[in-house]
Amino acid sequence: MKNLRFSKRSVMVNWLISYMSVLLVPILISGIIYTATWHVIESEVNRANESLLKQIEQAIDSNLAGIERLSVEMALSKRLAGFITVSKPLKDEQYYDVVEIVDDLRKYKVANDYIDQIYVYYKNSDTVVSTRDHINSRQLYDRVRTREDMSYEEWQATFDKRYIQEYSPVTIREDGQAVKAVMYAKSIILDTPEQPGAIILFTIKDSKLLENIMPANHSSIAVLDRQNRLIASTGLDKDPDFLSLDKLTSENGFFYDKLIDKQYAVSYTTSNRAGWKYISMMPADLFDEKMKYVKNLISISIALSLLIGGIVTFLMLKRNYDPISKLIRSLSTRSSISFKEGSNEYGYLQAALNDTFTEKEQIGQRLEQHRDTIRSHFLQGLLKGSLERNVPVHESLAVHNMKLETSHFAVLLFQVDHYGKLESTEFAFAEKIKHVQFIIMNVAEEVVGIGHQAFSTELDNLQACIINFKKNPESDEVQDIAEQVKAFMLEHFHVHLTIAISRIHQDLSGIPVAYQEALSALEYRMVMGSGEIIRYSDLPDAETERESSYYYPLHVEQQLINFVKTGDYDQSKAMIDEIIEINVSSASLSVPLAKCLMFDLISTMLKTIDEIGASNKREFMNQVNPIDRLTACTTIKDMRVQISDVLKQVCQSIQEERKQDHNQLSQQIITYVKENFSSTDLNITMIGDVFNLTPSYLSKQFKAQTGEALLEHINKTRIEEAKKLLAVQSTSIVDIARRVGYEDINRFNRIFKKYEGITPGKYKDFV
């Protein structure tokens, strides 16, 4: 001890290590005792809570099973199912049916006192029947909804599924009060899929769900469904943060967590039937009484440990310099500073730390070289509204040397449609993209920088530019900036751009909104085509989208199919151009409607190709490949080009095949049909008798030679003659039907509508 005390080496370090060694033994012993006792108490609490939760699970699952059995019974009820086909407005006898359904619902409710209310929502008539009255879906939305901020459209969308069988937490509004409840929804489905169907809704109040539950030891109970939604709870003033499925990952478990300043012991289990989580929360301070004995035991153990630690300390003081000696040797080996014998250890450690700080500064300098990447990451977060909450925005702006002039912002998005001169460069594809992005961002910043300031970054393969206006912006300034950038890139690099422009917003919180607006405008490229400047303010508003539709009636589609089947390319192309022109020129055509129009036109083309009775159809499909070509189109303009090309090849194929196979037999049959179309006896059998051929052989030959079924040709010939007669206003439709060979007026109407898309009466009104 004397040698150690007067040594030049660091005595403070030795004493620090000695004190730590003395305290090590009681801490270890106390820790072992405390841990063992804690596990015992934890096990007891967990077993008690698990037993309670199992009882709750069995009680609730049993009642839910009863409700599900009752829903199956109701779904099989003829009276409830019979009302599905009723449409609004309701008739007098249907109101009587509603009264009977109300009586049935009352009986079902009496069968299970667990149920607070039963509703049956009939979609077709927008009628909701309960045990008390009948209302519509809007009134049901006012009474029962999942969230307070849920709109009526969101609420209605939850019931648009073909089949529903699920539980969800809801809020019931009765007499001006909001009551938490659970709703079980089950669909009633008929054999006819076109019927909208009906939904049975059972509501169970939160208080009823846990009515007979008596938690012990001031515990609180909570029930979560599969979607982590709180179904019911007792004894909770607010929902704890730890009630989330990311902490309740296993079937059952036990853990501790904090709610405000209070510690809770949380036990949970999972229902095998419903998949719900049943959670028990007990205040942890209830364990204090059990821990008094443990604390006394720990105090004794610490006293013993200190006694033993004194002996250990004396032994350790002789060897306490060994750890710091090893540390110094390690530092002297790895650093450039050598340790001199007899010098102060703390001075050496200070020199080593200074060397470390110097290295840290060098690392900071290297980070400075990556400032542009970090700045780009910050701008991406600003656009997406996903900045770090712990760091104030003004501090981040200062770090990146971004000083805002005003609180007005707009966002431009650039998409490259064609790389122009850079398309044929020797750069790899990834390098070419980066090169073009670099040019666009620099050009945009330079153009904007003339009167304002710009911050550019790359985001999801798009170039984004945030404009911060130095003065109150004018409405056309952003449009002028976009036109200058587009013209510069086209003139100097032949790069074709599509540019989307947001509206002008105030404050930094408006930047994510502006970015979303620019994305929506860029998506409208499908309608306007590539190489355009699209402003979000020019897009159809949501109200216009809901009220609008696209132009493509059934009779126009049928006429297009007929033109293609006859190989008339000019008429077919003119009709397609007219359809697209009418829709594109409409100011209300939204992106979803444009997609529907594209799918409809593609469907018409594929359906027409499939109906062509050509012998080399498979070879033609493999050669032209219309499916891949049409479905790969990203804009309506691209689709117009591809459809015209496919249409031209289809019509050429039809005309060439008909020229090759159009022999004398088909011509004779066509002539005979034209001369005898007015005869009611004209059919395939009659024509076969005239030409001494069997009906099946005659029909097959005619189909192979003309690409058209014989019966279809007879009907088309009669309909063409009927159209001529319909132009004469004085002739009745019944008389016209007889004159073209139809005795049954209904059959004539049906066939006429099939080929022309409208009835003879409407056709006559249009002529």
Secondary structure, 3 states (H helix, E strand, C coil): CHHHHCCCCCHHHHHHHHHHHHHHHHHHHHHHHHHHHHHHHHHHHHHHHHHHHHHHHHHHHHHHHHHHHHHHHHHCCHHHHHCCCCCCCCCHHHHHHHHHHHHHHHHHHHHCCCCCEEEEEECCCCEEEECCCEECHHHHHHHEECCCCCCHHHHHHCCCCCCCEEEEEEEEEECCEEEEEEEEEEEECCCCCCCCCEEEEEEEEHHHHCCCCCCCCCCEEEEECCCCCEEEEECCCCCCCCCCCCCCCCCEEEEEEEECCEEEEEEEEECCCCCCEEEEEEEHHHHHHHHHHHHHHHHHHHHHHHHHHHHHHHHHHCCCHHHHHHHHHHHHHHCCCCCCCCCCHHHHHHHHHHHHHHHHHHHHHHHHHCHHHHHHHHHHHHHHCCCCCCCCHHHHHHHCCCCCCCCEEEEEEEEEEECHHHHHCCCCHHHHHHHHHHHHHHHHHHHHCCCCEEEEEEECCEEEEEEECCCCCCCCHHHHHHHHHHHHHHHHHCCEEEEEECCCEECCCHHHHHHHHHHHHHHCHHHHCCCCEEEHHHCCCHHHHHHCCCCCCHHHHHHHHHHHHCCCHHHHHHHHHHHHHHHHCCCCCCHHHHHHHHHHHHHHHHHHHHHCCCCCHHHHHHHHCHHHHHHCCCCHHHHHHHHHHHHHHHHHHHHHHHHHHCCHHHHHHHHHHHHHCCCCCCCHHHHHHHCCCCHHHHHHHHHHHHCCCHHHHHHHHHHHHHHHHHCCCCCCHHHHHHHCCCCCHHHHHHHHHHHHCCCHHHHHHHC
